[in-house]
């Protein structure tokens, strides 16, 4: 038996993001079910159009063939979001002019009133916006679990499934309340034991370690200023015993650095390193304030970084040293971060932001557009441990693809189609495929009712604001 369906994208500018950066100005890609089986330039091969096997031999049952006209379009791998807080969709527009610590203090009381239903509604809207911006894989860091709030992580998993994206959900936690010297109020934290048990339960219930997994789970204590050393060290042991990845915030602000130096007499990187939190199974969000020693340790251990340029600017955290990280060989992916610190919620626009921010810090040659595209695709796949399956358009990889229209009025005549995405206005999304299935067509979601999603999110935000007394 052969594949049941075959999809051929023909005539597009194909940016493969493979190890040598191959591009086909008039290219084609052949997908059998969920797997890429052919990539090249010029006219698609006869075997593909006939429905034969890639080698040209006849199949006993030829697949149903769909040919997508890619002329006037740019085809890239689907974008990979390596850091988000989906629940924060419900508190966009709050604390608009605050640095991180003040912003958190302003928002913790509202977040302590969330429940599974509210989070699911907010997450679905946030994921819908991500998908419409070319995102096929979403890493979400959820760390607020009020008592009696229900299965919050299950609601996020359900929302991702309905929209059709891959989810790397993390079971976050906080156990260091204000009375113990942490930043969060005591009512927003868990006990250390409860956090560890809930993390193990989440992995057992939702994690899929198989190839092509639509849901994977990581263990993710929130940050050095909201969790105890005990939780950090025991979470690392737990995650490695279960074979899952680790995630946290690191070196985001100068205030975090000052907290770690005052409390532990160490930089955030030194502190986390001593607790077993550097390794090729770890990725950290932000990493704005890394010195040369920290960058060298990240490179030596293979620790990944989620770069969140818009959120870092929104909270005035600074500009991460991404060119130096890349030069050292550190895996770097792109992230939106919480929708309450990046009200856009789009991943596609973060590519341009990454280019511009890093040029401000490092000069005009600090980051090329294709470097930013790499970060948003293959870099993110490496950070999430999915580099063998996702992140590039190569034979044998999964068909997570974004087809961008670049012949409209915004981009007509542009000298370089890739620059339309990396330097121009975000191109309209003609098609988004996840696991070979179309989840966005002509800019519209195909699996959910966008208006219904918007209404549900609006109602959930209003209910949360009422609970918070806003």
The 8 nearest C-alpha neighbors of each residue, nearest first, counted from 0:
[[1, 59, 60, 2, 58, 3, 61, 62],
 [0, 2, 58, 60, 3, 61, 62, 59],
 [1, 3, 4, 62, 31, 32, 0, 5],
 [2, 4, 62, 63, 32, 1, 5, 61],
 [5, 3, 63, 62, 32, 2, 31, 64],
 [4, 6, 31, 64, 30, 62, 63, 32],
 [5, 7, 65, 30, 64, 29, 66, 31],
 [8, 6, 29, 66, 28, 67, 9, 65],
 [7, 9, 67, 28, 27, 69, 66, 68],
 [10, 8, 27, 69, 68, 11, 26, 7],
 [9, 11, 70, 69, 25, 26, 27, 68],
 [12, 10, 69, 70, 72, 26, 25, 73],
 [11, 13, 24, 73, 25, 23, 26, 74],
 [12, 14, 74, 23, 22, 26, 11, 15],
 [15, 13, 22, 75, 16, 74, 12, 21],
 [14, 16, 392, 17, 391, 21, 13, 22],
 [17, 15, 20, 391, 14, 373, 21, 18],
 [16, 18, 20, 15, 391, 19, 21, 392],
 [19, 17, 20, 16, 21, 391, 15, 377],
 [20, 18, 17, 21, 16, 15, 22, 14],
 [19, 21, 16, 17, 18, 22, 15, 14],
 [20, 22, 19, 15, 17, 16, 14, 23],
 [23, 21, 14, 13, 15, 24, 20, 12],
 [22, 24, 26, 13, 40, 25, 12, 14],
 [25, 23, 12, 26, 13, 22, 11, 40],
 [26, 24, 10, 12, 23, 11, 41, 40],
 [25, 27, 40, 23, 11, 10, 13, 39],
 [26, 28, 9, 8, 39, 38, 43, 40],
 [27, 29, 38, 8, 37, 7, 30, 39],
 [30, 28, 7, 37, 36, 35, 6, 38],
 [31, 29, 35, 6, 34, 5, 36, 32],
 [30, 32, 5, 34, 2, 33, 4, 35],
 [31, 33, 4, 435, 34, 2, 5, 30],
 [32, 34, 435, 434, 398, 397, 31, 30],
 [35, 33, 397, 398, 31, 30, 396, 32],
 [34, 36, 30, 394, 395, 396, 398, 29],
 [37, 35, 394, 29, 30, 395, 34, 31],
 [36, 38, 29, 28, 394, 35, 39, 30],
 [39, 37, 28, 27, 29, 393, 394, 36],
 [38, 40, 27, 26, 28, 23, 37, 41],
 [39, 41, 26, 23, 25, 27, 42, 24],
 [42, 40, 25, 26, 43, 39, 27, 10],
 [41, 43, 44, 40, 27, 9, 26, 10],
 [44, 42, 27, 41, 45, 9, 47, 48],
 [45, 43, 46, 47, 42, 48, 41, 49],
 [44, 46, 48, 47, 49, 43, 55, 51],
 [47, 45, 51, 55, 49, 44, 48, 50],
 [46, 48, 50, 45, 49, 44, 51, 53],
 [47, 49, 45, 50, 46, 44, 64, 43],
 [50, 48, 46, 47, 51, 45, 61, 64],
 [49, 51, 61, 47, 48, 62, 46, 64],
 [50, 52, 57, 46, 55, 58, 49, 56],
 [51, 53, 55, 54, 56, 58, 57, 46],
 [54, 52, 55, 46, 51, 36, 47, 37],
 [53, 55, 52, 56, 46, 51, 57, 47],
 [54, 56, 46, 52, 53, 51, 57, 47],
 [57, 55, 52, 54, 51, 58, 53, 46],
 [58, 56, 51, 52, 59, 55, 61, 50],
 [57, 59, 60, 61, 51, 1, 52, 56],
 [60, 58, 0, 61, 57, 1, 51, 62],
 [59, 61, 58, 0, 1, 62, 3, 2],
 [62, 60, 50, 58, 59, 51, 63, 1],
 [63, 61, 3, 4, 2, 50, 5, 64],
 [62, 64, 4, 5, 3, 61, 65, 50],
 [65, 63, 5, 6, 62, 4, 66, 50],
 [66, 64, 6, 7, 5, 67, 63, 4],
 [65, 67, 7, 6, 8, 68, 64, 9],
 [68, 66, 8, 7, 69, 9, 65, 6],
 [69, 67, 9, 70, 8, 10, 66, 11],
 [68, 70, 11, 10, 9, 72, 8, 67],
 [71, 69, 10, 11, 72, 68, 9, 12],
 [70, 72, 406, 405, 69, 404, 11, 73],
 [71, 73, 404, 11, 405, 69, 403, 70],
 [74, 72, 12, 403, 11, 402, 13, 416],
 [75, 73, 402, 13, 401, 12, 14, 11],
 [76, 74, 14, 401, 400, 15, 77, 13],
 [75, 77, 400, 391, 390, 401, 392, 399],
 [78, 76, 400, 401, 399, 135, 134, 133],
 [77, 79, 134, 376, 375, 135, 133, 76],
 [78, 80, 136, 379, 376, 134, 375, 135],
 [81, 79, 137, 334, 82, 138, 333, 136],
 [80, 82, 138, 334, 305, 333, 332, 379],
 [83, 81, 334, 138, 336, 80, 139, 305],
 [82, 84, 336, 139, 337, 335, 140, 85],
 [85, 83, 337, 140, 139, 86, 87, 141],
 [84, 86, 122, 87, 83, 88, 125, 337],
 [87, 85, 118, 88, 121, 122, 84, 89],
 [86, 88, 89, 339, 338, 90, 85, 337],
 [87, 89, 338, 86, 121, 90, 91, 85],
 [88, 90, 460, 87, 121, 91, 86, 459],
 [91, 89, 87, 88, 339, 93, 92, 460],
 [92, 90, 339, 93, 88, 342, 89, 338],
 [91, 93, 95, 90, 339, 94, 342, 340],
 [92, 94, 95, 91, 90, 339, 106, 105],
 [95, 93, 102, 96, 97, 105, 92, 106],
 [94, 96, 93, 97, 92, 102, 313, 340],
 [97, 95, 94, 98, 314, 313, 102, 93],
 [98, 96, 102, 101, 94, 95, 314, 99],
 [97, 99, 314, 101, 100, 102, 315, 96],
 [98, 100, 102, 101, 314, 103, 97, 316],
 [99, 101, 103, 102, 98, 104, 254, 182],
 [102, 100, 104, 103, 99, 98, 97, 105],
 [103, 101, 99, 105, 97, 100, 104, 94],
 [104, 102, 106, 100, 105, 101, 107, 99],
 [103, 105, 101, 102, 107, 106, 100, 183],
 [106, 104, 102, 103, 107, 101, 94, 108],
 [105, 107, 103, 109, 104, 108, 110, 102],
 [106, 108, 110, 109, 104, 103, 105, 111],
 [109, 107, 111, 110, 106, 467, 112, 105],
 [110, 108, 467, 111, 112, 106, 107, 463],
 [109, 111, 107, 112, 113, 108, 106, 143],
 [110, 112, 108, 109, 187, 113, 145, 107],
 [113, 111, 110, 109, 466, 114, 463, 467],
 [114, 112, 110, 111, 117, 118, 463, 148],
 [115, 113, 148, 117, 116, 118, 149, 151],
 [114, 116, 151, 118, 149, 117, 150, 148],
 [117, 115, 119, 118, 114, 120, 154, 151],
 [118, 116, 459, 120, 114, 119, 115, 113],
 [117, 119, 86, 121, 115, 120, 116, 122],
 [118, 120, 154, 122, 116, 155, 117, 121],
 [121, 119, 456, 117, 123, 118, 122, 455],
 [122, 120, 456, 118, 124, 88, 119, 123],
 [121, 123, 85, 125, 119, 124, 120, 86],
 [122, 124, 158, 126, 120, 125, 121, 127],
 [123, 125, 127, 121, 122, 126, 452, 456],
 [124, 126, 122, 128, 127, 123, 85, 88],
 [127, 125, 129, 123, 128, 124, 122, 130],
 [126, 128, 124, 130, 129, 125, 123, 131],
 [129, 127, 131, 125, 126, 130, 345, 124],
 [128, 130, 126, 132, 345, 134, 127, 131],
 [131, 129, 134, 127, 133, 132, 128, 126],
 [130, 132, 128, 129, 133, 442, 127, 439],
 [131, 133, 347, 129, 130, 345, 134, 346],
 [132, 134, 130, 131, 78, 401, 347, 77],
 [135, 133, 78, 130, 129, 77, 79, 132],
 [134, 136, 164, 77, 78, 433, 79, 165],
 [137, 135, 165, 79, 164, 166, 134, 80],
 [136, 138, 80, 166, 167, 165, 139, 79],
 [139, 137, 167, 81, 82, 168, 80, 166],
 [138, 140, 83, 168, 84, 82, 169, 137],
 [141, 139, 169, 84, 83, 171, 142, 168],
 [142, 140, 171, 84, 170, 143, 139, 169],
 [141, 143, 171, 172, 221, 144, 140, 170],
 [144, 142, 141, 145, 172, 187, 111, 110],
 [143, 145, 142, 146, 148, 151, 111, 187],
 [146, 144, 148, 111, 147, 143, 187, 112],
 [147, 145, 148, 144, 149, 189, 114, 111],
 [146, 148, 149, 145, 114, 144, 150, 115],
 [147, 149, 114, 145, 146, 115, 144, 150],
 [150, 148, 115, 147, 151, 114, 146, 116],
 [151, 149, 153, 115, 152, 154, 148, 114],
 [150, 152, 115, 154, 153, 149, 155, 114],
 [151, 153, 155, 154, 150, 156, 170, 168],
 [154, 152, 156, 150, 151, 155, 157, 115],
 [153, 155, 119, 157, 151, 152, 156, 115],
 [154, 156, 158, 152, 119, 157, 153, 122],
 [155, 157, 153, 159, 154, 158, 160, 152],
 [158, 156, 154, 160, 155, 159, 153, 161],
 [157, 159, 123, 155, 161, 160, 156, 119],
 [160, 158, 156, 162, 161, 157, 164, 163],
 [161, 159, 163, 157, 158, 162, 156, 164],
 [160, 162, 158, 163, 159, 157, 446, 447],
 [161, 163, 159, 160, 446, 164, 447, 127],
 [164, 162, 160, 161, 159, 438, 165, 433],
 [165, 163, 135, 159, 136, 162, 166, 433],
 [164, 166, 213, 136, 214, 137, 135, 167],
 [167, 165, 214, 137, 168, 136, 138, 213],
 [168, 166, 138, 215, 216, 214, 137, 139],
 [169, 167, 216, 139, 166, 138, 215, 217],
 [168, 170, 217, 140, 216, 218, 171, 219],
 [169, 171, 218, 198, 219, 141, 217, 142],
 [170, 172, 142, 219, 220, 141, 169, 221],
 [171, 173, 142, 220, 221, 194, 143, 219],
 [172, 174, 226, 188, 225, 175, 221, 189],
 [173, 175, 188, 226, 189, 190, 191, 176],
 [176, 174, 226, 225, 181, 227, 173, 179],
 [177, 175, 185, 181, 183, 184, 179, 178],
 [176, 178, 181, 180, 184, 182, 179, 183],
 [177, 179, 176, 180, 185, 181, 184, 175],
 [180, 178, 177, 176, 181, 175, 185, 182],
 [179, 181, 177, 178, 176, 182, 175, 224],
 [182, 180, 177, 176, 175, 225, 224, 179],
 [181, 183, 177, 225, 224, 176, 184, 180],
 [184, 182, 176, 177, 181, 225, 187, 185],
 [185, 183, 177, 176, 186, 187, 182, 188],
 [184, 186, 176, 187, 188, 177, 183, 178],
 [185, 187, 184, 188, 111, 176, 145, 183],
 [188, 186, 185, 184, 111, 183, 145, 143],
 [189, 187, 174, 173, 185, 186, 176, 175],
 [190, 188, 174, 173, 194, 191, 193, 187],
 [189, 191, 193, 174, 192, 194, 188, 173],
 [190, 192, 194, 193, 174, 230, 195, 189],
 [193, 191, 195, 194, 190, 196, 189, 230],
 [192, 194, 196, 190, 195, 191, 197, 189],
 [195, 193, 197, 191, 192, 196, 172, 198],
 [194, 196, 198, 192, 197, 193, 191, 199],
 [197, 195, 193, 199, 198, 194, 192, 200],
 [196, 198, 200, 194, 199, 195, 193, 201],
 [199, 197, 195, 201, 196, 200, 170, 194],
 [198, 200, 196, 202, 197, 201, 203, 195],
 [199, 201, 197, 203, 198, 202, 204, 196],
 [202, 200, 204, 198, 203, 199, 205, 197],
 [201, 203, 206, 199, 200, 204, 205, 216],
 [204, 202, 200, 201, 205, 199, 206, 198],
 [203, 205, 201, 202, 200, 206, 199, 207],
 [204, 206, 202, 201, 203, 207, 216, 214],
 [207, 205, 215, 202, 216, 214, 203, 208],
 [208, 206, 215, 209, 212, 214, 205, 213],
 [207, 209, 206, 212, 210, 215, 243, 214],
 [210, 208, 212, 207, 211, 206, 213, 215],
 [211, 209, 212, 208, 388, 207, 385, 213],
 [210, 212, 209, 213, 397, 388, 434, 33],
 [213, 211, 210, 214, 209, 207, 208, 215],
 [212, 214, 165, 166, 211, 215, 164, 207],
 [215, 213, 166, 212, 167, 207, 165, 206],
 [214, 216, 206, 167, 207, 168, 166, 212],
 [215, 217, 168, 206, 169, 167, 202, 205],
 [216, 218, 169, 244, 245, 243, 170, 219],
 [219, 217, 245, 170, 169, 171, 198, 238],
 [218, 220, 171, 246, 247, 170, 245, 169],
 [221, 219, 172, 171, 247, 222, 173, 231],
 [220, 222, 247, 172, 171, 219, 173, 142],
 [223, 221, 248, 225, 224, 247, 226, 220],
 [222, 224, 225, 226, 267, 221, 259, 227],
 [225, 223, 181, 222, 226, 182, 255, 258],
 [226, 224, 175, 181, 222, 173, 223, 182],
 [227, 225, 175, 174, 173, 223, 224, 222],
 [228, 226, 229, 230, 175, 174, 231, 225],
 [227, 229, 231, 230, 232, 226, 274, 223],
 [230, 228, 227, 232, 231, 233, 191, 226],
 [229, 231, 233, 227, 228, 232, 234, 191],
 [232, 230, 228, 234, 229, 233, 235, 227],
 [231, 233, 274, 235, 229, 234, 230, 228],
 [234, 232, 236, 230, 235, 231, 229, 237],
 [235, 233, 237, 231, 236, 232, 230, 238],
 [236, 234, 238, 232, 233, 237, 239, 231],
 [235, 237, 233, 239, 234, 238, 240, 232],
 [238, 236, 234, 240, 235, 239, 233, 241],
 [239, 237, 241, 243, 235, 240, 236, 242],
 [240, 238, 242, 241, 236, 237, 243, 235],
 [239, 241, 237, 238, 242, 236, 243, 235],
 [242, 240, 238, 239, 243, 237, 202, 199],
 [243, 241, 239, 240, 238, 244, 237, 208],
 [244, 242, 238, 217, 241, 239, 245, 216],
 [243, 245, 217, 280, 281, 238, 218, 246],
 [246, 244, 281, 218, 217, 219, 280, 282],
 [245, 247, 219, 282, 283, 281, 218, 244],
 [248, 246, 283, 219, 221, 222, 220, 284],
 [249, 247, 284, 222, 283, 221, 285, 251],
 [248, 250, 286, 251, 283, 284, 285, 247],
 [251, 249, 286, 288, 287, 252, 267, 256],
 [250, 252, 287, 285, 286, 249, 288, 316],
 [253, 251, 316, 254, 255, 250, 256, 288],
 [252, 254, 256, 255, 257, 288, 251, 316],
 [253, 255, 257, 252, 256, 258, 100, 251],
 [256, 254, 258, 252, 257, 253, 259, 250],
 [255, 257, 253, 259, 254, 258, 266, 267],
 [256, 258, 254, 260, 255, 259, 261, 253],
 [259, 257, 255, 261, 256, 260, 262, 254],
 [260, 258, 262, 256, 263, 261, 257, 266],
 [259, 261, 264, 265, 257, 263, 258, 266],
 [260, 262, 258, 259, 264, 263, 257, 265],
 [263, 261, 259, 260, 258, 264, 265, 257],
 [262, 264, 265, 259, 260, 261, 270, 266],
 [265, 263, 260, 261, 262, 259, 266, 270],
 [266, 264, 260, 263, 269, 270, 259, 267],
 [265, 267, 269, 268, 260, 259, 256, 270],
 [268, 266, 270, 269, 259, 250, 256, 271],
 [267, 269, 271, 270, 266, 272, 293, 250],
 [270, 268, 272, 266, 267, 271, 265, 273],
 [269, 271, 267, 273, 268, 272, 265, 266],
 [272, 270, 276, 274, 268, 273, 269, 267],
 [271, 273, 269, 276, 275, 274, 277, 270],
 [272, 274, 270, 271, 275, 269, 276, 268],
 [275, 273, 271, 232, 272, 276, 270, 231],
 [276, 274, 272, 273, 277, 232, 271, 235],
 [277, 275, 271, 272, 274, 278, 235, 281],
 [276, 278, 272, 302, 275, 300, 281, 297],
 [279, 277, 300, 302, 280, 281, 301, 276],
 [278, 280, 301, 302, 281, 300, 303, 277],
 [279, 281, 244, 278, 245, 282, 302, 384],
 [282, 280, 245, 302, 278, 279, 246, 244],
 [283, 281, 303, 246, 304, 302, 382, 245],
 [284, 282, 304, 247, 248, 246, 249, 305],
 [283, 285, 305, 248, 304, 249, 286, 247],
 [284, 286, 251, 306, 287, 305, 307, 249],
 [287, 285, 250, 251, 249, 288, 284, 289],
 [286, 288, 319, 251, 285, 250, 318, 289],
 [289, 287, 250, 286, 251, 290, 252, 319],
 [288, 290, 293, 287, 286, 294, 250, 291],
 [289, 291, 293, 292, 294, 288, 295, 320],
 [290, 292, 294, 293, 295, 289, 296, 323],
 [293, 291, 295, 290, 294, 296, 289, 297],
 [294, 292, 296, 290, 295, 291, 289, 268],
 [293, 295, 297, 291, 296, 292, 298, 289],
 [294, 296, 298, 292, 293, 297, 299, 291],
 [297, 295, 293, 299, 298, 294, 300, 292],
 [296, 298, 302, 294, 300, 295, 299, 301],
 [299, 297, 329, 295, 301, 296, 300, 328],
 [300, 298, 296, 297, 301, 295, 302, 329],
 [299, 301, 278, 297, 302, 298, 279, 296],
 [302, 300, 279, 298, 278, 297, 299, 329],
 [303, 301, 278, 279, 297, 281, 300, 277],
 [304, 302, 282, 330, 382, 331, 281, 283],
 [303, 305, 331, 283, 282, 284, 306, 332],
 [306, 304, 284, 332, 333, 81, 334, 285],
 [305, 307, 333, 285, 334, 332, 304, 308],
 [308, 306, 334, 335, 310, 309, 285, 311],
 [307, 309, 311, 310, 353, 306, 352, 312],
 [310, 308, 312, 311, 307, 313, 341, 352],
 [309, 311, 313, 341, 340, 312, 308, 307],
 [310, 312, 316, 308, 309, 314, 313, 315],
 [311, 313, 315, 309, 310, 314, 316, 308],
 [314, 312, 310, 311, 315, 309, 340, 341],
 [315, 313, 98, 316, 312, 311, 99, 310],
 [316, 314, 312, 313, 317, 311, 98, 99],
 [317, 315, 311, 252, 314, 312, 251, 318],
 [316, 318, 315, 311, 287, 312, 319, 252],
 [319, 317, 287, 320, 356, 311, 360, 308],
 [318, 287, 320, 321, 286, 317, 288, 285],
 [321, 319, 323, 322, 324, 318, 287, 289],
 [320, 322, 324, 323, 319, 325, 357, 306],
 [323, 321, 325, 324, 320, 326, 365, 366],
 [322, 324, 326, 321, 325, 320, 327, 294],
 [325, 323, 321, 327, 329, 322, 326, 320],
 [326, 324, 328, 322, 327, 323, 329, 321],
 [325, 327, 323, 328, 324, 322, 329, 321],
 [326, 328, 324, 325, 329, 298, 323, 295],
 [329, 327, 325, 326, 298, 330, 324, 301],
 [328, 330, 298, 324, 325, 327, 331, 301],
 [331, 329, 303, 382, 378, 304, 328, 381],
 [332, 330, 304, 378, 303, 305, 374, 329],
 [333, 331, 379, 378, 374, 305, 375, 306],
 [332, 334, 306, 375, 305, 81, 80, 374],
 [333, 335, 307, 82, 80, 81, 306, 336],
 [334, 336, 307, 346, 83, 82, 344, 337],
 [337, 335, 83, 82, 334, 84, 307, 310],
 [338, 336, 84, 83, 339, 340, 87, 341],
 [337, 339, 341, 88, 342, 87, 340, 344],
 [340, 338, 91, 87, 337, 90, 341, 342],
 [341, 339, 310, 338, 337, 342, 313, 314],
 [342, 340, 338, 310, 343, 339, 344, 337],
 [341, 343, 338, 344, 339, 91, 340, 92],
 [344, 342, 345, 341, 338, 128, 335, 346],
 [343, 345, 338, 342, 341, 335, 128, 129],
 [346, 344, 129, 343, 132, 347, 348, 128],
 [345, 347, 349, 348, 335, 132, 129, 134],
 [348, 346, 132, 349, 345, 350, 133, 425],
 [347, 349, 350, 346, 351, 345, 425, 352],
 [348, 350, 352, 346, 351, 347, 353, 309],
 [351, 349, 353, 348, 352, 371, 421, 347],
 [352, 350, 421, 354, 422, 353, 349, 348],
 [351, 353, 349, 355, 350, 354, 356, 308],
 [354, 352, 350, 356, 351, 355, 308, 349],
 [355, 353, 351, 352, 357, 366, 356, 358],
 [354, 356, 352, 358, 357, 353, 351, 359],
 [357, 355, 359, 353, 358, 354, 352, 360],
 [356, 358, 360, 359, 354, 355, 361, 365],
 [357, 359, 362, 365, 361, 363, 355, 360],
 [360, 358, 356, 357, 361, 362, 355, 363],
 [359, 361, 357, 358, 362, 356, 318, 365],
 [360, 362, 365, 358, 357, 359, 363, 364],
 [363, 361, 358, 365, 364, 359, 360, 357],
 [364, 362, 358, 365, 361, 366, 359, 367],
 [363, 365, 362, 366, 367, 358, 361, 357],
 [366, 364, 361, 358, 362, 363, 357, 322],
 [365, 367, 364, 354, 357, 358, 370, 368],
 [368, 366, 370, 369, 364, 354, 371, 365],
 [367, 369, 421, 371, 370, 354, 372, 366],
 [368, 370, 372, 371, 367, 373, 421, 417],
 [371, 369, 373, 367, 368, 372, 374, 366],
 [370, 372, 374, 368, 369, 373, 350, 354],
 [373, 371, 369, 375, 370, 374, 376, 368],
 [372, 374, 370, 376, 371, 377, 375, 378],
 [373, 375, 378, 332, 371, 372, 376, 333],
 [374, 376, 372, 333, 373, 78, 79, 332],
 [377, 375, 390, 78, 373, 379, 79, 378],
 [378, 376, 390, 380, 379, 373, 391, 374],
 [379, 377, 374, 332, 381, 331, 380, 376],
 [378, 380, 332, 382, 376, 377, 381, 79],
 [379, 381, 386, 385, 377, 390, 383, 378],
 [382, 380, 386, 384, 378, 379, 383, 385],
 [381, 383, 379, 303, 380, 384, 330, 332],
 [384, 382, 380, 381, 385, 379, 81, 282],
 [383, 385, 381, 382, 386, 380, 280, 387],
 [386, 384, 380, 388, 387, 383, 381, 389],
 [385, 387, 381, 380, 388, 389, 384, 390],
 [386, 388, 385, 389, 396, 384, 380, 381],
 [389, 387, 396, 386, 385, 397, 390, 211],
 [390, 388, 386, 385, 380, 391, 397, 396],
 [389, 391, 377, 376, 380, 76, 386, 77],
 [392, 390, 16, 76, 15, 17, 393, 377],
 [391, 393, 15, 76, 17, 16, 396, 394],
 [394, 392, 396, 391, 395, 35, 17, 38],
 [395, 393, 36, 35, 396, 37, 38, 392],
 [394, 396, 35, 34, 36, 393, 397, 388],
 [397, 395, 388, 35, 394, 393, 34, 389],
 [396, 398, 34, 33, 388, 399, 434, 389],
 [397, 399, 435, 434, 34, 33, 35, 400],
 [398, 400, 433, 77, 432, 434, 397, 76],
 [399, 401, 77, 76, 432, 431, 398, 75],
 [400, 402, 431, 77, 75, 133, 74, 76],
 [403, 401, 74, 430, 429, 73, 428, 431],
 [404, 402, 428, 73, 72, 429, 426, 427],
 [403, 405, 72, 427, 426, 406, 429, 428],
 [406, 404, 72, 410, 407, 71, 426, 403],
 [405, 407, 411, 71, 410, 404, 408, 72],
 [408, 406, 411, 409, 405, 410, 404, 71],
 [407, 409, 411, 410, 406, 405, 412, 426],
 [410, 408, 407, 411, 424, 426, 405, 406],
 [409, 411, 405, 413, 408, 407, 406, 412],
 [412, 410, 406, 407, 408, 413, 409, 405],
 [411, 413, 414, 410, 406, 415, 405, 408],
 [414, 412, 410, 415, 411, 416, 419, 418],
 [413, 415, 412, 416, 418, 419, 411, 417],
 [414, 416, 418, 417, 413, 419, 412, 410],
 [417, 415, 419, 418, 73, 413, 405, 414],
 [416, 418, 419, 415, 420, 421, 73, 369],
 [419, 417, 421, 422, 420, 415, 416, 423],
 [418, 420, 423, 416, 417, 422, 421, 410],
 [421, 419, 418, 417, 425, 423, 422, 426],
 [420, 422, 418, 351, 368, 350, 419, 423],
 [423, 421, 418, 351, 419, 420, 368, 424],
 [424, 422, 419, 420, 421, 425, 418, 351],
 [423, 425, 426, 419, 420, 422, 409, 348],
 [424, 426, 420, 348, 423, 427, 347, 419],
 [427, 425, 403, 404, 424, 405, 428, 420],
 [428, 426, 404, 403, 429, 442, 425, 405],
 [429, 427, 403, 442, 430, 402, 441, 404],
 [428, 430, 441, 402, 403, 440, 442, 404],
 [431, 429, 440, 402, 439, 428, 401, 441],
 [430, 432, 401, 439, 437, 438, 400, 402],
 [431, 433, 437, 436, 400, 399, 435, 438],
 [432, 434, 399, 435, 436, 135, 398, 164],
 [433, 435, 33, 398, 436, 399, 397, 432],
 [434, 436, 33, 398, 433, 432, 32, 399],
 [437, 435, 432, 433, 434, 438, 33, 431],
 [436, 438, 432, 431, 439, 433, 435, 430],
 [437, 439, 445, 431, 444, 432, 163, 446],
 [440, 438, 444, 431, 443, 430, 445, 437],
 [441, 439, 430, 443, 442, 429, 444, 445],
 [442, 440, 429, 443, 430, 428, 439, 427],
 [441, 443, 428, 440, 429, 439, 131, 427],
 [444, 442, 439, 440, 441, 445, 131, 449],
 [443, 445, 439, 438, 446, 447, 440, 442],
 [444, 446, 438, 439, 447, 443, 440, 437],
 [447, 445, 162, 444, 438, 161, 448, 163],
 [446, 448, 445, 449, 162, 444, 161, 452],
 [447, 449, 451, 450, 452, 446, 444, 445],
 [450, 448, 452, 451, 447, 453, 444, 127],
 [451, 449, 453, 452, 448, 454, 455, 447],
 [450, 452, 454, 448, 449, 453, 455, 447],
 [451, 453, 449, 455, 450, 454, 124, 448],
 [454, 452, 450, 456, 451, 455, 457, 449],
 [455, 453, 451, 457, 456, 452, 450, 458],
 [454, 456, 458, 452, 453, 457, 120, 459],
 [457, 455, 459, 120, 121, 453, 458, 454],
 [456, 458, 454, 460, 459, 455, 453, 461],
 [457, 459, 461, 455, 456, 460, 454, 462],
 [460, 458, 456, 462, 117, 461, 457, 455],
 [461, 459, 89, 463, 457, 462, 458, 456],
 [460, 462, 464, 458, 459, 463, 465, 457],
 [463, 461, 459, 465, 464, 460, 458, 466],
 [462, 464, 466, 460, 465, 461, 467, 459],
 [463, 465, 467, 461, 469, 466, 462, 468],
 [464, 466, 468, 462, 463, 467, 469, 461],
 [467, 465, 463, 464, 468, 462, 112, 109],
 [466, 468, 109, 464, 465, 469, 463, 108],
 [469, 467, 465, 466, 464, 109, 463, 108],
 [468, 464, 467, 465, 466, 463, 109, 461]]
